[in-house]
């Protein structure tokens, strides 16, 4: 019986923990946090306007009572905090700073929500017991409005919603219960029921939002991934090269673009069939991925064409070493359908942004080097701008 009762609570706990934790994939986690931050940024003006409006409504309610001074101090505190949060949001209207950690952004949102929640938890404790019946009704209305409205506005960031709503709910329920009034006690019970329903709605919305973002990330990943090899496709590779070019323009330095082409892929396809050719491409992709460094980028451009971005290449000598390492992936025979298959490659390289200040120019330089490598029977070539399309590319020792 105990286990039967524990199961739904355990399942709910695991679901809640899943909602407030980041996706395991780092890119998905960053995207998810960025989307949460964007929602918070869009909602900030409305939330701050509601805070200001309710803040001054309560001040007006208490202005002709003995609680006027305390109400003015509380109103000023809420106004200062809301003004600070609003101005900070206005100063940073764009996406989360590239250098900012996603978890740091989330913690800041939770902290801000907690500060506002604690401020709105004060009126039930400070003002409700001594207020007139009409003022008590206004305190209940304003507090309930902030509790439910704020929680829904923060629903896509469930930890922030909880940080805002729980202090208000606890202070309200405590105030209603300690007054020894039967009607207030019944109202506290109703409040607890409503808060439980609110929590369920908040976590349902958070679950829906998280599933939506992860589905978008998965769809974008599929659209940018080669289904045969699992490598980034041409579109993703070009985007990566644009990012690397922009980074080098800002900070200086060079990177290496390598174009890799199989020398006799068509013959292998004709001899062994297309399934064998697909298996060869898949194994070649695995070898190249294992040969590059962690910061490097391997992609399949289409057919038997692959490309590599090798970052932080300081000299042509380093470029030759990297290109030779990629070419050496193909020295050992592949095992296709139980038989060994040898397949050499031609490799052409160009240094960015030295040999091209945009992706089209850089690809053209690497293609010139690749053409020279193929024309001379395969091997490795590095682009030399002074020779351009003639025997222009410099031989790189394998």
Order of alpha helices (4+ residues) and beta strands (2+ residues): alpha-alpha-alpha-alpha-alpha-alpha-alpha-alpha-beta-alpha-alpha-beta-beta-alpha-beta-beta-beta-alpha-beta-beta
